[in-house]
Amino acid sequence: MGRVRFEWEEKRNRQNQEEHKVSFGLAQYAFTDLHRIIAEGVSRIQAEKRYYCFGKIGDQITTIRFFYRKTRIRIIGAGYWRKGREIYEKGQR
């Protein structure tokens, strides 16, 4: 199995940094948390299934919205959301 690759749209990355104070470059490190939780998003009318990664970066629990695109993970949102913290902490019990 090869190294996981990440991608994102730079415009969306800048918007996310302004709104949520998290860059997608930083957000990708949540996937390295050995205790991370990956959950499938609620299905909407979308061509690609959406997922969430709840993982720690330093001492912050971060929620990342993403989907798989061929051999890459495409990040579409990230932030420090209370609900993500709750899911992460509940999964650690």
C-alpha positions as CSV (number, residue, x, y, z in Angstrom):
1,M,0.0,0.0,0.0
2,G,1.4,3.4,-1.0
3,R,1.5,6.6,0.8
4,V,-1.8,8.5,1.2
5,R,-2.0,11.6,-0.8
6,F,-4.2,14.6,-0.1
7,E,-5.6,17.3,-2.3
8,W,-7.9,20.3,-2.0
9,E,-9.1,23.4,-3.8
10,E,-6.9,26.3,-2.8
11,K,-9.8,28.8,-2.9
12,R,-11.8,26.6,-0.5
13,N,-8.7,26.2,1.7
14,R,-8.4,30.0,2.1
15,Q,-12.1,30.3,2.9
16,N,-11.9,27.6,5.5
17,Q,-8.9,29.3,7.1
18,E,-10.9,32.6,7.3
19,E,-14.0,30.9,8.7
20,H,-12.5,28.1,10.9
21,K,-8.9,29.0,11.4
22,V,-7.6,25.7,10.1
23,S,-5.7,25.2,6.9
24,F,-6.1,22.0,4.9
25,G,-2.4,21.5,5.1
26,L,-2.6,21.2,8.8
27,A,-5.9,19.3,8.8
28,Q,-4.3,16.3,7.0
29,Y,-2.4,15.5,10.1
30,A,-5.6,14.4,11.9
31,F,-5.4,11.3,9.7
32,T,-2.1,10.3,11.5
33,D,-3.8,10.1,14.9
34,L,-3.9,6.4,15.8
35,H,-7.2,7.0,17.6
36,R,-8.9,8.9,14.8
37,I,-12.4,8.0,13.8
38,I,-13.6,7.9,10.2
39,A,-17.4,8.1,9.7
40,E,-19.5,8.2,6.6
41,G,-21.5,11.3,6.1
42,V,-25.3,11.4,5.7
43,S,-26.1,10.7,2.1
44,R,-27.3,13.6,0.1
45,I,-27.7,13.9,-3.7
46,Q,-23.9,13.8,-4.3
47,A,-21.9,11.9,-6.8
48,E,-19.2,11.0,-4.2
49,K,-19.7,9.7,-0.7
50,R,-18.6,12.2,2.0
51,Y,-16.8,11.2,5.1
52,Y,-15.6,12.8,8.4
53,C,-12.3,12.3,10.1
54,F,-12.2,13.1,13.8
55,G,-8.6,13.2,15.0
56,K,-6.2,15.0,17.2
57,I,-3.6,17.5,16.0
58,G,-1.5,18.5,18.9
59,D,-4.0,19.0,21.7
60,Q,-6.9,20.0,19.4
61,I,-9.5,17.6,18.2
62,T,-10.2,18.4,14.6
63,T,-13.1,17.5,12.3
64,I,-12.2,17.1,8.6
65,R,-14.8,16.7,5.8
66,F,-13.5,14.8,2.8
67,F,-14.2,12.3,0.1
68,Y,-12.0,9.8,-1.7
69,R,-11.1,10.6,-5.3
70,K,-9.3,7.7,-6.9
71,T,-6.1,7.2,-4.9
72,R,-6.4,10.5,-3.0
73,I,-8.2,12.1,-0.1
74,R,-9.8,15.4,-1.1
75,I,-10.3,17.7,1.9
76,I,-13.3,20.0,1.6
77,G,-13.6,21.4,5.1
78,A,-12.0,21.4,8.6
79,G,-12.5,22.9,11.9
80,Y,-12.7,22.6,15.7
81,W,-16.3,21.7,16.1
82,R,-17.9,20.7,19.4
83,K,-19.8,17.8,17.9
84,G,-16.6,16.4,16.4
85,R,-15.0,16.6,19.9
86,E,-17.9,14.7,21.4
87,I,-17.7,11.9,18.8
88,Y,-14.0,11.6,19.2
89,E,-14.2,11.5,23.0
90,K,-17.0,9.0,23.0
91,G,-15.0,6.7,20.7
92,Q,-12.1,6.7,23.1
93,R,-14.2,5.3,26.0
